[in-house]
Each structure stands twice: as C-alpha cells, then as structure tokens.
C-alpha cells in the first residue's frame, strides 16, 4: 500500500487536453514555438516560452477563437504501481532536423514516430506518460494506451520537471525518464531497481538518454550538450547515490545521419 502523503505543498494535478465526442472535437494548441522552445531530445537547447494564449483548432485544422485559458481534464491514477515511465516527445513533424541531409521531412517524421513507439513498448509493463505539446503526438500516445501530460511552451527541461512533479502528485515513487529517439530500446523496468539516481549516458558519454529518480527528491533536469556531467553533479548536490549504467541499446540515440546505421550488435544473425 502506498503510504499516505500530505497534500500540503503538492504540485497541481496533471492535465491532458479535453476531448468531446462530437465531430468538432477541439484541442488546445500552443503557438509561436521556435525549434528551441519545443520538447525534444538531449540535443535540443532549452528556452522555455511562458506565453499562455492558445488558439483552438478543430479536427479539420480550421482555427477558432484565441483563448487565454484552455480547458483540461485532470488525469487520475488508475494503477497501484509506484513506478512509471515518462517520455518527452517532440512534434514528429519537427523532429530530427539534423537528419535533413539524409531524410526528407516525411521520412524524419516517420522515423521519429517509430522510435518513440519502440520506447513506449520498451516501458511495458509499467504505465507510460507522454509529455508533449503537439496534438498529433497526443493522439498517437492515446492510440498506444499511454497517458498524456500536456505541457506547451515549457521546453524540454521545464516539461520534464513539471511532468515528474505531476507523477509525484499521483503517488508514483520512482520515475524512469527516457528519450524518445532510442531505436534499440528494450526493457526499461529493470533500471528502477537501484536506490538513488540511475543515469544511462549516450554512447559518447555526453548526453543522458535515461534517468531514473525518486519523484520527490527535488532533482532538477538539465538536458542539452554535456548533460551527463550536469546530472551527476545534480545527484551529488542532493546527496543521492549515482548508479551509471552503460547499456549499448539505450546508449544509441539518433541525432546525426551516421546514427541511422544499424550497429553490428543489432544486426540479426
């Protein structure tokens, strides 16, 4: 049984876009993002956008009136599990721009969706929460049975920090935060068996592809170049033990054209 926790100083309940059941289903969509404002992987610099005005778009893409406050439905925990997986996912249509020399926009979007799907499947049997600011991503997550945390304008670090706080509100004790661009990911659950902080660096020892933390430890995420060293320092600041896992499948992310090559260890025999 999950111990009772005080409601004082708790973060707000997590939110997902409201959906109606008629043909004019609407989603609140944030506008004005630049590439650096979006939720993305470790290679994406973080410049959170604090704007709150959003347009309402119908299913056919026609813009409606602009609103200063969107309507949301609070998410409710349906699982007794105290562990969960959180995956920040950038709009597929905007993802992996650095692959433009090798793939056209449609191919990049397809690749981004396929990799994110692989990571969601690797999270089983744990509950999955997708942090996003794009309606197509939210719909994709729903089709896969994942939960959605709608975080427009936060940037990657802001979205993940808020997402972890939301899961703490739902009495999730431990969260596995995994990037969505891990095409060879398998079996994330075992990473949540150690105390303290678990870090899985990329194969260059620079970025942080997976982080496992207690949700209420106060860990501040700092993705971007050299994030692996910053995340080690953050764990030290909190006095938490650090467990570094070097896993070839989880270390292989996709940022550059050379990353599209299939590694020898992943080639079927």
HELIX and SHEET records of a PDB file:
HELIX    1   1 UNK A   92  UNK A   94  5                                   3    
HELIX    2   2 UNK A   97  UNK A   99  5                                   3    
HELIX    3   3 UNK A  105  UNK A  122  1                                  18    
HELIX    4   4 UNK A  135  UNK A  143  1                                   9    
HELIX    5   5 UNK A  155  UNK A  169  1                                  15    
HELIX    6   6 UNK A  189  UNK A  193  5                                   5    
HELIX    7   7 UNK A  227  UNK A  237  1                                  11    
HELIX    8   8 UNK A  248  UNK A  251  1                                   4    
HELIX    9   9 UNK A  257  UNK A  260  5                                   4    
HELIX   10  10 UNK A  264  UNK A  266  5                                   3    
SHEET    1   A 2 UNK A  15  UNK A  17  0                                        
SHEET    2   A 2 UNK A  72  UNK A  74 -1                                        
SHEET    1   B 3 UNK A  27  UNK A  30  0                                        
SHEET    2   B 3 UNK A  54  UNK A  57 -1                                        
SHEET    3   B 3 UNK A  63  UNK A  67 -1                                        
SHEET    1   C 7 UNK A 147  UNK A 150  0                                        
SHEET    2   C 7 UNK A 127  UNK A 132  1                                        
SHEET    3   C 7 UNK A  83  UNK A  88  1                                        
SHEET    4   C 7 UNK A 174  UNK A 178  1                                        
SHEET    5   C 7 UNK A 208  UNK A 214 -1                                        
SHEET    6   C 7 UNK A 197  UNK A 201 -1                                        
SHEET    7   C 7 UNK A 242  UNK A 244  1                                        
END                                                                             
